[in-house]
Amino acid sequence: VQLQASGGGLVQAGGSLRLSCAASGRAANSFALGWFRQAPGKEREFVAAISWSGDRAYVSDSVKGRFTISRDNAKNTVYLQMNSLKPEDTAVYYCAASIGGSARKNMQEYSYWGQGTQVTVSS
C-alpha cells in the first residue's frame, strides 16, 4: 500500500485545513487508516483513526471537537478536517494504514506510512 498525503500549509490560529491521504495498492480500502503528527523535538503522536468501513472513528483528546476524520472508499482516500487550529497543532502530519480493519490508536499497529505534510499554525 502506498500513501500520499496532501493539504498541509500555513494558516492563522482559528483557521481550518483539510488534509487528504490517497491510498493505492491491493485492497487499500480494506485497511484501517489513521493520522499521526510529530512536532519538532517531540515524539510522534496519535491524532485520529478510522475503521475500514468508516463506522468507527477515534480522535485524540487534544483535538476532540476540532478535528474530524472521514474516508471515501470509492476514492481510496482518508480526510482530516481540522478546524479551530491552534499554534500547538503545528507539526508534520502523517497518514498510515493498518492491515487490521478496525480503527486503532497504537502507531506500532500501522504497517504503511505516507511521507507527511507540514501544518503550520501562526498565532
C-alpha positions as CSV (number, residue, x, y, z in Angstrom):
1,V,0.0,0.0,0.0
2,Q,1.3,3.4,-0.9
3,L,0.0,6.6,0.8
4,Q,0.2,10.1,-0.5
5,A,-0.7,12.9,1.9
6,S,-1.5,16.4,0.9
7,G,-3.3,19.6,2.1
8,G,-0.9,21.0,4.6
9,G,0.1,24.6,4.7
10,L,0.3,27.8,6.7
11,V,-2.8,29.0,8.5
12,Q,-3.6,31.5,11.2
13,A,-4.8,30.4,14.6
14,G,-8.6,29.8,14.4
15,G,-8.4,28.8,10.8
16,S,-9.1,25.5,9.0
17,L,-7.3,23.0,6.8
18,R,-8.3,19.7,5.3
19,L,-5.7,17.0,4.8
20,S,-6.1,14.2,2.3
21,C,-4.4,10.9,2.0
22,A,-4.8,8.8,-1.1
23,A,-4.1,5.1,-0.7
24,S,-3.1,2.9,-3.6
25,G,-2.4,-0.8,-3.8
26,R,-4.2,-4.1,-3.4
27,A,-7.1,-4.0,-1.0
28,A,-6.3,-0.5,0.1
29,N,-9.9,0.2,1.1
30,S,-9.9,-2.7,3.5
31,F,-7.2,-1.2,5.7
32,A,-7.9,0.9,8.8
33,L,-6.4,4.4,8.3
34,G,-5.0,6.9,10.8
35,W,-3.4,10.2,11.2
36,F,-0.4,10.9,13.4
37,R,1.7,14.1,13.9
38,Q,5.1,15.0,15.0
39,A,6.1,18.4,16.2
40,P,9.8,19.5,16.4
41,G,11.6,17.9,19.3
42,K,8.6,15.7,20.2
43,E,7.6,12.2,19.7
44,R,5.1,11.2,17.0
45,E,1.6,11.1,18.5
46,F,-1.8,9.7,17.5
47,V,-4.4,12.2,16.1
48,A,-7.2,10.2,14.6
49,A,-8.1,6.8,13.2
50,I,-11.0,5.3,11.2
51,S,-12.0,1.7,10.5
52,W,-12.0,0.2,7.0
53,S,-15.8,0.7,6.7
54,G,-15.8,4.1,8.3
55,D,-18.3,3.0,11.0
56,R,-15.8,3.6,13.8
57,A,-13.5,6.5,14.4
58,Y,-11.4,7.9,17.2
59,V,-9.7,11.2,17.7
60,S,-7.2,12.2,20.4
61,D,-8.4,14.3,23.4
62,S,-6.2,17.1,22.3
63,V,-8.2,17.6,19.0
64,K,-11.6,16.3,20.0
65,G,-14.3,18.7,18.9
66,R,-12.0,20.4,16.4
67,F,-10.8,17.6,14.1
68,T,-12.8,15.1,12.2
69,I,-11.6,12.0,10.3
70,S,-13.5,10.5,7.4
71,R,-12.9,8.3,4.4
72,D,-14.2,7.7,0.9
73,N,-13.5,4.2,-0.1
74,A,-14.6,4.8,-3.7
75,K,-11.7,7.2,-3.9
76,N,-9.4,5.2,-1.5
77,T,-8.9,8.5,0.4
78,V,-9.0,9.5,4.0
79,Y,-9.5,13.0,5.2
80,L,-8.7,15.0,8.3
81,Q,-10.8,18.1,8.6
82,M,-9.1,20.5,11.1
83,N,-11.0,23.4,12.5
84,S,-10.2,26.0,15.1
85,L,-6.5,25.4,14.6
86,K,-4.1,26.3,17.4
87,P,-0.3,27.0,17.3
88,E,0.2,23.8,19.2
89,D,-1.2,21.9,16.2
90,T,1.9,22.8,14.3
91,A,3.5,19.5,13.2
92,V,4.2,17.2,10.3
93,Y,1.1,15.1,9.8
94,Y,1.4,11.5,8.6
95,C,-1.2,9.2,7.4
96,A,-0.8,5.5,8.0
97,A,-2.6,2.2,7.1
98,S,-3.1,-0.8,9.3
99,I,-3.8,-4.3,7.9
100,G,-6.3,-4.8,10.6
101,G,-9.5,-3.2,9.6
102,S,-10.5,-1.8,13.0
103,A,-9.6,1.7,14.0
104,R,-6.6,1.7,16.3
105,K,-4.5,4.3,18.2
106,N,-1.2,2.5,18.5
107,M,1.3,3.5,15.8
108,Q,3.1,0.2,16.1
109,E,0.0,-1.4,14.6
110,Y,0.4,0.5,11.4
111,S,2.5,-1.1,8.7
112,Y,2.4,1.6,6.0
113,W,3.2,5.3,6.2
114,G,2.9,8.3,4.0
115,Q,5.6,10.9,3.5
116,G,4.0,13.5,5.8
117,T,2.6,17.0,5.2
118,Q,3.6,20.1,7.1
119,V,0.9,22.1,9.0
120,T,2.0,25.4,10.5
121,V,-0.4,27.5,12.6
122,S,0.6,31.0,13.3
123,S,-0.5,32.9,16.4
